[in-house]
Amino acid sequence: MEYGPDAKIDRDAPEAPYEQLLGILRTRLQRGDWKPNRRMSSENELAEEYGLSRPTIRRALAALAEEGWLYKVPKRGTFARDRSLPMPPSDV
């Protein structure tokens, strides 16, 4: 199912809230809600905005980081990645 950038979490939908949030945040990043190399909303802000727990938020952010949409900087936050640049090599 497709989720637009302005969609809300639907507790009665067949997809888990985490999957819905993943789709919503991905489309918000595509739309440019968070500019490349700029800090995005905190886990707490996203949890409040979408009515979800922080572990659910973290799971969606981790998946977006794996897809190359985001990167995390310790003690600074989560940042939107500049998608025009190549992905850095993974540590694995």
C-alpha positions as semicolon CSV with decimal commas, in nm:
position;residue;x (nm);y (nm);z (nm)
1;M;0,000;0,000;0,000
2;E;0,122;0,351;-0,076
3;Y;0,139;0,613;0,197
4;G;0,155;0,979;0,111
5;P;0,368;1,228;0,299
6;D;0,066;1,369;0,481
7;A;-0,091;1,032;0,571
8;K;-0,173;0,941;0,929
9;I;-0,116;0,607;1,098
10;D;-0,424;0,388;1,055
11;R;-0,447;0,139;1,342
12;D;-0,705;-0,065;1,147
13;A;-0,491;-0,100;0,832
14;P;-0,351;-0,443;0,741
15;E;0,006;-0,302;0,751
16;A;0,182;-0,265;1,084
17;P;0,225;0,093;1,213
18;Y;0,601;0,058;1,155
19;E;0,544;-0,019;0,785
20;Q;0,304;0,273;0,751
21;L;0,552;0,509;0,917
22;L;0,830;0,383;0,692
23;G;0,623;0,469;0,384
24;I;0,520;0,809;0,520
25;L;0,873;0,913;0,615
26;R;1,015;0,787;0,285
27;T;0,768;1,000;0,087
28;R;0,838;1,300;0,312
29;L;1,208;1,262;0,238
30;Q;1,135;1,233;-0,135
31;R;0,922;1,548;-0,113
32;G;1,209;1,733;0,055
33;D;1,059;1,794;0,398
34;W;1,413;1,752;0,535
35;K;1,689;1,899;0,323
36;P;2,008;1,698;0,264
37;N;2,254;1,711;0,554
38;R;2,001;1,884;0,778
39;R;1,876;1,738;1,105
40;M;1,529;1,594;1,086
41;S;1,268;1,569;1,360
42;S;1,383;1,389;1,674
43;E;1,254;1,046;1,777
44;N;1,046;1,214;2,048
45;E;0,896;1,464;1,801
46;L;0,810;1,189;1,553
47;A;0,666;0,971;1,830
48;E;0,440;1,257;1,938
49;E;0,345;1,351;1,581
50;Y;0,245;0,997;1,482
51;G;0,131;0,862;1,820
52;L;0,382;0,577;1,813
53;S;0,642;0,448;2,056
54;R;1,008;0,544;2,025
55;P;1,112;0,183;1,949
56;T;0,874;0,188;1,651
57;I;1,019;0,521;1,538
58;R;1,375;0,387;1,579
59;R;1,292;0,078;1,374
60;A;1,159;0,288;1,085
61;L;1,458;0,526;1,101
62;A;1,700;0,232;1,101
63;A;1,530;0,087;0,792
64;L;1,551;0,425;0,616
65;A;1,920;0,449;0,706
66;E;1,977;0,101;0,555
67;E;1,800;0,218;0,238
68;G;2,033;0,518;0,221
69;W;1,783;0,791;0,306
70;L;1,929;0,887;0,646
71;Y;2,238;0,881;0,859
72;K;2,281;0,925;1,234
73;V;2,538;1,136;1,414
74;P;2,586;1,044;1,781
75;K;2,460;1,315;2,016
76;R;2,353;1,529;1,717
77;G;2,055;1,348;1,567
78;T;1,934;1,194;1,244
79;F;2,008;1,367;0,915
80;A;1,868;1,336;0,564
81;R;2,133;1,200;0,328
82;D;2,218;1,379;0,005
83;R;2,089;1,118;-0,240
84;S;2,286;1,268;-0,529
85;L;2,610;1,145;-0,366
86;P;2,714;0,777;-0,366
87;M;2,649;0,576;-0,052
88;P;2,955;0,533;0,172
89;P;3,082;0,174;0,194
90;S;2,921;-0,025;0,473
91;D;3,119;-0,132;0,777
92;V;3,009;-0,491;0,734
